[in-house]
Amino acid sequence: MVPALLLLPLLAMGSPWWEDYATKETFLCAEQGPVVIERNEAQASLLTGRYRMTLFRAQQPSAGEAPIVGIVYRNELMTLILRGDQLILEQLPQRTTCMRTESV
């Protein structure tokens, strides 16, 4: 159980209104604790504590590459994959799996 005081910085932080994120979801990651994903069709914002990272919707894989199942956002550091109630954060060589806790 995460103490409520630890969640205050996470809840107080959000993305600027002009980014117009239609969906906001909270996930619990074993190694990192809670993370929030705010997203729309073009981009996503990963929020954890006071840290924020913006990722952009990935294009379909090119010929010869294996397709990734789920909704994929990427930047130069990380790949974020959404599969139902599961969030996969991939920052090679590490891969973290998180589970949805709520949607707002």
BALO-484942 format. One record per residue (C-alpha): residue number from 0; residue in three letters; chain; y negated, z negated, x negated. Coordinates in steps of 0.5 Angstrom, whole numbers, padded with zeros to 4 digits. Layout:
BEGIN
KEKOL  pos  code  unit     c2     c3     c1
KEKOL  NUM   ALA     A      Y      Z      X
...
This chain:
BEGIN
KEKOL  pos  code  unit     c2     c3     c1
KEKOL    0   MET     A   0000   0000   0000
KEKOL    1   VAL     A  -0007   0002  -0003
KEKOL    2   PRO     A  -0012  -0003  -0002
KEKOL    3   ALA     A  -0018  -0001   0003
KEKOL    4   LEU     A  -0023  -0002  -0003
KEKOL    5   LEU     A  -0020   0003  -0007
KEKOL    6   LEU     A  -0021   0008  -0002
KEKOL    7   LEU     A  -0028   0007  -0001
KEKOL    8   PRO     A  -0030   0012  -0006
KEKOL    9   LEU     A  -0025   0017  -0004
KEKOL   10   LEU     A  -0028   0017   0003
KEKOL   11   ALA     A  -0035   0017   0001
KEKOL   12   MET     A  -0035   0023  -0003
KEKOL   13   GLY     A  -0034   0030   0001
KEKOL   14   SER     A  -0036   0037   0000
KEKOL   15   PRO     A  -0043   0040   0001
KEKOL   16   TRP     A  -0044   0042   0008
KEKOL   17   TRP     A  -0046   0049   0006
KEKOL   18   GLU     A  -0039   0050   0004
KEKOL   19   ASP     A  -0036   0050   0011
KEKOL   20   TYR     A  -0029   0047   0010
KEKOL   21   ALA     A  -0026   0048   0017
KEKOL   22   THR     A  -0020   0043   0015
KEKOL   23   LYS     A  -0020   0037   0012
KEKOL   24   GLU     A  -0013   0034   0010
KEKOL   25   THR     A  -0011   0027   0006
KEKOL   26   PHE     A  -0004   0027   0002
KEKOL   27   LEU     A  -0001   0021  -0002
KEKOL   28   CYS     A   0001   0023  -0009
KEKOL   29   ALA     A   0006   0018  -0013
KEKOL   30   GLU     A   0003   0019  -0019
KEKOL   31   GLN     A  -0005   0019  -0017
KEKOL   32   GLY     A  -0005   0016  -0010
KEKOL   33   PRO     A  -0009   0019  -0005
KEKOL   34   VAL     A  -0012   0026  -0005
KEKOL   35   VAL     A  -0016   0030   0000
KEKOL   36   ILE     A  -0016   0037   0001
KEKOL   37   GLU     A  -0022   0041   0004
KEKOL   38   ARG     A  -0021   0048   0005
KEKOL   39   ASN     A  -0022   0054   0009
KEKOL   40   GLU     A  -0020   0061   0008
KEKOL   41   ALA     A  -0023   0063   0002
KEKOL   42   GLN     A  -0023   0056  -0002
KEKOL   43   ALA     A  -0021   0049  -0003
KEKOL   44   SER     A  -0024   0043  -0006
KEKOL   45   LEU     A  -0019   0038  -0008
KEKOL   46   LEU     A  -0022   0031  -0008
KEKOL   47   THR     A  -0019   0025  -0012
KEKOL   48   GLY     A  -0024   0018  -0013
KEKOL   49   ARG     A  -0030   0021  -0016
KEKOL   50   TYR     A  -0027   0027  -0018
KEKOL   51   ARG     A  -0028   0034  -0015
KEKOL   52   MET     A  -0025   0041  -0016
KEKOL   53   THR     A  -0026   0048  -0013
KEKOL   54   LEU     A  -0020   0053  -0012
KEKOL   55   PHE     A  -0020   0060  -0009
KEKOL   56   ARG     A  -0015   0063  -0005
KEKOL   57   ALA     A  -0010   0067  -0009
KEKOL   58   GLN     A  -0009   0074  -0008
KEKOL   59   GLN     A  -0002   0076  -0007
KEKOL   60   PRO     A   0003   0077  -0013
KEKOL   61   SER     A   0003   0083  -0017
KEKOL   62   ALA     A   0009   0088  -0017
KEKOL   63   GLY     A   0014   0084  -0021
KEKOL   64   GLU     A   0012   0077  -0020
KEKOL   65   ALA     A   0016   0073  -0015
KEKOL   66   PRO     A   0012   0071  -0009
KEKOL   67   ILE     A   0010   0064  -0008
KEKOL   68   VAL     A   0012   0061  -0001
KEKOL   69   GLY     A   0006   0057   0002
KEKOL   70   ILE     A  -0002   0057   0002
KEKOL   71   VAL     A  -0004   0058  -0005
KEKOL   72   TYR     A  -0011   0056  -0008
KEKOL   73   ARG     A  -0012   0057  -0016
KEKOL   74   ASN     A  -0017   0056  -0021
KEKOL   75   GLU     A  -0017   0057  -0029
KEKOL   76   LEU     A  -0014   0049  -0029
KEKOL   77   MET     A  -0009   0048  -0023
KEKOL   78   THR     A  -0005   0052  -0018
KEKOL   79   LEU     A  -0005   0048  -0011
KEKOL   80   ILE     A   0000   0050  -0006
KEKOL   81   LEU     A   0001   0048   0001
KEKOL   82   ARG     A   0007   0048   0005
KEKOL   83   GLY     A   0007   0045   0012
KEKOL   84   ASP     A   0006   0037   0010
KEKOL   85   GLN     A   0007   0038   0003
KEKOL   86   LEU     A   0002   0039  -0003
KEKOL   87   ILE     A   0004   0041  -0010
KEKOL   88   LEU     A  -0001   0041  -0015
KEKOL   89   GLU     A   0001   0045  -0021
KEKOL   90   GLN     A  -0002   0044  -0028
KEKOL   91   LEU     A   0003   0047  -0033
KEKOL   92   PRO     A   0007   0044  -0035
KEKOL   93   GLN     A   0006   0038  -0030
KEKOL   94   ARG     A   0008   0039  -0023
KEKOL   95   THR     A   0006   0034  -0018
KEKOL   96   THR     A   0009   0033  -0010
KEKOL   97   CYS     A   0005   0030  -0005
KEKOL   98   MET     A   0006   0028   0002
KEKOL   99   ARG     A   0001   0029   0008
KEKOL  100   THR     A  -0002   0022   0011
KEKOL  101   GLU     A  -0007   0025   0016
KEKOL  102   SER     A  -0011   0031   0018
KEKOL  103   VAL     A  -0018   0030   0020
